[in-house]
Amino acid sequence: MKSLFNGRQARQYRDPLALRAYTSRLLGQNPSLVLHGGGNTSVKAQIKNLLGETIDVLYVKGSGWDLATIEPQGFAPVRMNALSKMARLKNISDAQMVKEQRAAMTDPYAPNPSVEAILHAIIPFRFVDHTHADAVVAVTNTPQGRRSIDKIYGNKVIVIPYVMPGFLLAKKVYEMTRNIDWRRYEGMVLMHHGIFSFHDEAQESYERMIRLVSKAERFIARCGQKKKIHLSGTSAPQQKNNLLDLAKLRKTVSKASGKALIARWNESPKASAFSRWPKIKSIATRGPLTPDHVIRTKPIPVVLSSTIDQDIQSFSSQYDQYFKRFANGHLTRLDLAPRWAVWPGHGIVCFGETFKDARITEDIAEHTMEAIIWAESLGGWKALPAKDIFDVEYWELEQVKLKGKKSRPLDGKIALVTGAASGIGKACAQGLAAQGALVGALDIDRRVETLFAGKEIKGITCDLTKDKDIASAIETIVRQWGGIDIVVSNAGIFPVSAALQNVDEKVWQKSLDINLTGHQKLIKAIIPYLQEGIDPTIIIMASKNVPAPGPGAAAYSVAKAGLTQLGRLAALELAQWGIRVNMIHPNQVFDTAIWSPNVLKERAKHYKMSVTEYKTNNLLKTEIKSTDVAQLVCALAGNIFAKTTGAQIPLDGGNERVI
Ligand code: NAD
């Protein structure tokens, strides 16, 4: 492991807090030191208050900040005096500790100080760095962990046996170090938890961390050579059956959790090889890398067999037993679903309510696999006893967070929207994503890929008249997020108007191909995935032209009438799997490519109206926008319409002919 410290960069940061933020970011950039909000750092400083008094404070990482991106305002200034006195208290609850720490802040607008603030205050150096370095934790998670730590560091580090983080840990360190000479040590190892380094200079404190962790890495490399674990593997070939199994797994896990979850399939050579390890069942289910991860990963993953339903059921009942064994009284049990699965032969699958949650779990799982492989090569992977894991998972501070958790109506849902590069489809993709859904945005127009290149909406080029394009787009979405729940079959064209005797055969055929057959092809291909979807639904963009056709638009109206009939049949046939199918009949949605400013002007003139009058040419005298259609789509995809299928809903501001 290399130091990333750059003297030239560091010189910009004259203020100790700015320098503290800089070296914290260096730690945060290395995922084998800290992951997603893990670890914490601090600096001790003096400030002058309004009254001119000098106050000793500890600037410690604030909760909600990530070391990778932390800035000076991410540190909470807490009076050293109060923290030192708290360390001497006999016992207080962690909730009390958090309250007192907050009360001791010199800036009430700063974030909540880390729960390790007291521990940082006890360490008599200006800069303190704390990480959950994979290598150090992996060594401590072995039967001879303590002996190995002694071998690696001699007497250069203080070693603290595992204690629950928070006040108990601060107290333990306070008592164990009261009479020691800290200058003799370079760091402190917390068994099964992590490592601290400290110094009066920021650079030295950071670089000590790098040196200490590198020693553990070299130890693993040396000892690991003697008993090398050989995991060979290649990525599993991507097959349709695998993707359907993935969707089934996601559905079963979502059911167990009581809400829709995203599933991230990781079939990297490492994950694949790990999943093929002959003793995987025993090795993967001994416990997490550190209890800190349990909030994200649950204590263990589920190891799948050929019967996914039974696997998840047995995971849930074991989790329930684990909860009942250790819970005493008023705890709120978390859901019964696993957060990651080992899929023998195929890699691992990680679950989350949002894409970000699933990615965090995936990162942690990747580091856990690595640490397990290391620990096995050192003599055996041995996690903490279940009771210690439980105490962190059901920590009072975590239980409070649960109560304040907010979610969006479509969190965990996966949608496919066609014709998403423009107009109504674009608004639907954005509207569904704003409510929490992950969206595959399909269009024949390649620009969809740059328009939607983010993590929550993925633009995919697809010509809906081609079966191959449709299959590939569906597979891309399922591969990426684990399934499909919402289909907005929207793409369409408005062919040139012509009286029946003048209809061009090519124009007629093209309209049928895109406005009718394209939708039929999509629905046919997607049914197997919707059967494994969560509250699955299809929303079809038809037209006011179905209930109230206009002369000259036969190619369009006939195709849309056929599409509506297709939707009605789909509602009849797919209800047996709980798939709802509803149709929207919009009219005159002008902020779309169908309506160019010229066409709009021409049509208004034709009816002897101004453009504004023409735009609100309906009973309610209101203009229909593509975002109005998107809102209706979101409602149809959500709970309000959970019991409606086969409906045709006008969105036209009121039309006498339709009514
Ligand atoms: P739009 O032209 O802005 O968007 C339609 C999108 O569909 C375009 O991005 C286009 O590239 C895409 N598309 C066309 N052929 C495709 C194919 N073969 N494969 C993939 N994508 C294809 O128009 P819009 O008004 O947003 O239309 C959306 C839907 O709403 C259409 O079905 C249309 O018939 C229907 N509709 C629109 C109105 C209106 O007034 N705008 C009224 C009633 C119904």
Boltz pocket constraint, residues with backbone or C-beta under 6 A from the ligand:
constraints:
  - pocket:
      binder: B
      contacts: [[A, 418], [A, 419], [A, 420], [A, 421], [A, 422], [A, 423], [A, 424], [A, 425], [A, 442], [A, 443], [A, 444], [A, 445], [A, 462], [A, 463], [A, 464], [A, 465], [A, 489], [A, 490], [A, 491], [A, 492], [A, 493], [A, 494], [A, 514], [A, 518], [A, 541], [A, 542], [A, 543], [A, 544], [A, 585], [A, 586], [A, 587], [A, 588], [A, 589], [A, 590], [A, 591], [A, 592], [A, 593], [A, 594], [A, 595]]
      max_distance: 6.0
